[in-house]
Amino acid sequence: MIPLSVVIITFNEEKNIARCIESVQDIADEIIIVDSFSTDRTKEICEKYNVKFFQQKWSGYTEQKNYANSLSANDLILSLDADEAISEELKKSILKLKSTDKQHFVGQVNRLTNYCGKWIFHCGWYPDRKIRLFNRKTAKWTGTIHEKLSYPDDIEVIQLKGDLEHYSYHTIGEHIKQADKFTTITALEAFNKGKKSSFIAITVKPKWKFFRDFILKLGFLDGYYGYVICKISSFATFLKYTKLRQLKKENK
């Protein structure tokens, strides 16, 4: 049986961390948590479980996750966010893989998002495929703003059965706040790469985004929250291009 370390980074995750830990207790040989000095009950909750708890000042997603991986006693890593949990079917898939002698692979999962209490199967949100199971000797997190797992091209990608359950937003307000935050980041990223915005992009791209997600990607099948998600995603597109245009004007 290949030993597995589950690695989680946290900051003020008292609403989520217990669920995340409990979902992996049966498959983890150790659970590593790197916390960015939470000001809520995250540390207190973690210490109720058999985990290895560390604290480090926030250094960015890529750096924080790679640091957490370096603390692991095992090479096989399952990387989770605190607002995620693994389904029973995914748990069985991971256990089955652990019982093999495979070494040169990465495990891909389908992430299913829970939005304000409803599971979202459309809107372009599912299946949200992520590589989360890997050997730290052959894979590491890269990127400056958006972290991405980098691994050799010849590695086998194994699609695991079951879902990675993502408990994203508890309120619509949280989603709007996050959209504002991330569009500032993505606009700055685009600006640094020399990309441009225009009045046409600002007016057309948000409309296309809504049409694609709500109609072509069947967001309407997710009902009211499907509509809300697609409208906020459309508005986020509007924000990104207006913020990029403003950055260009301010830096002429």
N, C-alpha and C positions, 0 to 999 in steps of 0.2 A: 504494500500500500504506500503510495507516494505521499509524504507528509505535506500538508497544506497550511499556509499562513493566510488568514484573512486580514486585510489591511484597510483601515478606515481613517479618514481625516475628518475632524470635527471643529465646529465653532458654534456655540449656542444651539445645540441640537437636542435639548431636553425633550422635545415633542417626539423625536424620531429614534434616538439612539438605542433605546431598549428593544424596540421592534427589530431593528437591524441586527443587533447582537444575537437575540434569541433565534432569529431565522437561520443563523450559521453555526450555532453551537454544536450541532450534531455532525458537522462535516469538517470543522476546523481543528487542526492540531495546536494552533495558537491563534489568538486574536490580538492584533496590534492596533492601537488607537493613538494617533498623533493629534493633539488638541491645540488650538491656537489661543490658549488662555481664555476659555469661555467665561462669561460673566453670569451664566445661569446655572442650572443644576446638572449640566452635562457630566462633569467630573464625578460628582456624587453618585450619579446613576451608574456610570461605567464601573466604579469601584465596587458595586454590588455583584459584579460578574467576574468570572475568571478571565480577565484580560490583562494585557501589558499596556499600561497607560503612560504616555509621554506627553510633554508639552513643549512646543516650540513656537516662537513668534512667526506669524504668517509671512511666508516668503514667496507666495504665488502658487497656483495649482500644480504646475510642473515640478517645481523644487520641493514643495511639501510632500507630494506623492512619492517622488524618488527617495526623499529622506526617510519616509515611512517604510518603503520597501527595504532600505538598507538596514533597518532594525530587525528585520525578520530572521528567524533561525532557519527557515526553509527557503528553497529556491522557487517552489511553486507558489504563486501568489494569486489570490482572488481579491481584486480591488473593488471596493464598494464605497459609495457615498452614504452618509449617515441617513439620508432620507430614502434609502433603498432597502429592499429585503428580497430574499430569494423564495420562489414558490416551491412547493413540495416536489413538483416534477423536475424543476431545475436542480434541486438538491440531489435527487436520485441520479440525474445525469452527471453531476460532478463526482458523486461517490463512485459511479461506474468508471469514470475516467481515472480516478485516483487508483483504482484497483488494477490498472494496466501498467505496462512498463514504458509508456510513451514519454518522451522527453522533449522532442523537437516539434512543438505545436503551440498554438494559442487557441483559446476557447471564446467563441462568439456567442452572445446571448441576445434575445429579443427583449427590449425594455418596454414594459407596459405601464403607462402613466395613469395615476389616480388624480383627478382634478376636481377639487371641491367635493370629494366623496364619490365621484363617478369615474369608472374606467373608460378611457378614451381609446377607441379602436381605429379611428380614422383621422382626418385632418392632417395627414402626413406625419402623425405622431407614432404610429405603430405599423409594422415592427420597427422600433428605433434600435437598430443593430449596433451593439457595442462589443469591443474586445475587452474582456475583464479578467480572463484566466490566462496566466502566462508564466514562463520561467524568467526570473529576473536577470539571469545570466545572458539571455538573448533578446530581451525586450526592456524598454524603458520609456518613461514619459518625456515628450519633447514639446516644443512650442513656447511662445512667449505669452500670448493672451489666451488662446484656446489650447488646452493640453491635448495631446494626441499620443497614442501608444505607437512607438516605432519598433519594428522588428524586421529581420531579414526576409527578403522576397520568397525564399525557398521554404519558409516555415509552413507547415500544414495548418489551415484554419478549420477548426472543427466547430460546426454549428450545434450548440447544446439545446436539448429539448427543455421546454418550460420557459417561464418568464422571470425576468428581473423586474420586480414590482417597484415602481417609482412613485412615492407619495409627494407630489410636487407642490401644488399650491392649495392652501386651506381656504383662501378667500380670493375673489377676483382682484381685490386691491393689491394683494401680494404679487399677482401676475403683472399688473400694470406697473408697479414699482420696479419689478425686475426687468421689465421691458425697457423702461427708461434707463436703468443702470447699464444694461448690456448694449443698448444701441449707442450709448456714449462710447463704450469700449470699442465696438465694431466700427463706428465712424472714425475714431482715432486710428484704428488699425488700417482702415482703407486709406485714410489721409497719408499715413506714413508710407504706404505703398505707392503713392502717387495717383490714386484713383480719383475720379471726378464725379460730381453730381450735376444735375441739370433740372430745369423746371419740368421738362418732359418726364424725367425719371421720377421726380417727386409726385407728379400727378398720375402717371400710368402704372408704375410698379406696385403701389399699394393695392390698386384695383385688381391687377393681375394676380397678386398674392392671394387675395380673398377668393377670387373666382377659382383659382387652382385648388386651394385647400378645401373650400366649402363645397364646390361642385365636382371638380375632377377627382379629388381625393376623398370624396364622399363624406365630408365633415357634417353634412346635414343629417346623416344617420346617427350621429352622436347627440342629436336633439339640441336643446337650449344651450348646453355648455359647449357643444360643437360650434354653434354660431358665435358664442362669446370668444372662444379660442381663436377662431378664424378672424374675427374683427380685431382683436388685440394684436394678432400676428400681422395683419394688414397695417394697423396703426404703427407697429414697431418698424415696419418697412418704411413708412412715411417718416418716422423720427430719424432713422438711420441716414436717409438721403438728405433731409433738411439739416441735420447736424453736420454732415460732411460738407454740404454747401457753405454752411456758416464758418466752418474751420478754414475753408479755402479763402473766404472773404476776409477773415481776421488775419490771415497769414500772407496776404498779398505783399 
